[in-house]
């Protein structure tokens, strides 16, 4: 279950603004974790998405907090989820 499924209405409810914000956050997660899909990602795309999802301060953290606030998602829960998943994947790949 993803961070978004646990914190945004499971039935897709919410405002259009909330849905758009949730889609932006989900794209950041997908890019950071390099989830399979039709979207081609450059190394720069992935690096920026990782910063968006995991930065502790600065512009990237502020952007995550703003988008998460609009989506009704706890930004710290998202950050912890992505950090743990990246760590898990790096252990599996080693």
Secondary structure per residue as TSV (DSSP state, phi and psi in degrees):
chain	resnum	aa	ss	phi	psi
A	1	X	-	360.0	133.8
A	2	X	-	-84.5	165.7
A	3	X	H	-56.5	-41.5
A	4	X	H	-67.7	-38.1
A	5	X	H	-65.8	-28.9
A	6	X	H	-84.0	-20.8
A	7	X	H	-121.0	-15.2
A	8	X	S	-105.5	145.7
A	9	X	-	-44.7	124.9
A	10	X	T	-63.6	-25.9
A	11	X	T	-85.4	9.2
A	12	X	S	78.6	12.2
A	13	X	-	-67.0	179.9
A	14	X	S	107.1	175.2
A	15	X	-	-79.3	166.1
A	16	X	H	-60.6	-38.5
A	17	X	H	-62.7	-42.9
A	18	X	H	-64.6	-41.4
A	19	X	H	-64.6	-41.9
A	20	X	H	-63.6	-45.6
A	21	X	H	-62.0	-41.2
A	22	X	H	-63.1	-37.3
A	23	X	H	-66.5	-39.6
A	24	X	H	-62.8	-47.0
A	25	X	H	-62.8	-43.6
A	26	X	H	-62.1	-38.5
A	27	X	H	-64.1	-39.2
A	28	X	H	-61.5	-43.6
A	29	X	H	-62.6	-48.8
A	30	X	H	-59.0	-42.3
A	31	X	H	-68.3	-42.7
A	32	X	H	-62.5	-40.0
A	33	X	H	-93.0	0.6
A	34	X	T	52.6	49.1
A	35	X	-	-66.8	136.3
A	36	X	-	-57.6	145.7
A	37	X	S	175.5	-174.9
A	38	X	S	-81.3	-15.2
A	39	X	-	-76.7	126.6
A	40	X	-	-82.0	134.6
A	41	X	-	-119.6	132.2
A	42	X	-	-87.4	167.3
A	43	X	H	-59.4	-35.5
A	44	X	H	-65.4	-40.9
A	45	X	H	-58.3	-46.3
A	46	X	H	-65.8	-45.1
A	47	X	H	-61.0	-42.9
A	48	X	H	-66.3	-39.4
A	49	X	H	-66.1	-39.3
A	50	X	H	-62.1	-44.0
A	51	X	H	-62.1	-44.5
A	52	X	H	-56.0	-43.0
A	53	X	H	-82.5	-24.5
A	54	X	H	-122.8	-11.4
A	55	X	-	-58.0	138.7
A	56	X	S	-86.5	-20.1
A	57	X	S	-159.2	178.7
A	58	X	H	85.3	-167.2
A	59	X	H	-63.6	-38.3
A	60	X	H	-66.4	-43.6
A	61	X	H	-64.2	-40.3
A	62	X	H	-63.5	-40.4
A	63	X	H	-64.5	-44.7
A	64	X	H	-59.6	-46.1
A	65	X	H	-62.0	-40.6
A	66	X	H	-65.6	-48.3
A	67	X	H	-66.3	-40.5
A	68	X	H	-64.1	-39.8
A	69	X	H	-60.1	-45.5
A	70	X	H	-62.6	-34.9
A	71	X	H	-85.6	-10.5
A	72	X	T	76.9	33.0
A	73	X	-	-115.1	141.2
A	74	X	-	-74.2	115.2
A	75	X	H	-65.0	-31.8
A	76	X	H	-71.5	-37.5
A	77	X	H	-61.7	-42.0
A	78	X	H	-62.2	-47.2
A	79	X	H	-58.9	-47.4
A	80	X	H	-62.9	-42.6
A	81	X	H	-58.6	-47.8
A	82	X	H	-68.7	-41.7
A	83	X	H	-59.5	-46.0
A	84	X	H	-63.7	-41.5
A	85	X	H	-67.6	-41.0
A	86	X	H	-62.7	-41.2
A	87	X	H	-64.1	-43.4
A	88	X	H	-61.3	-44.3
A	89	X	H	-67.2	-34.3
A	90	X	H	-70.4	-33.4
A	91	X	H	-67.9	-39.9
A	92	X	H	-66.0	-38.8
A	93	X	H	-74.5	-21.9
A	94	X	-	-76.7	360.0
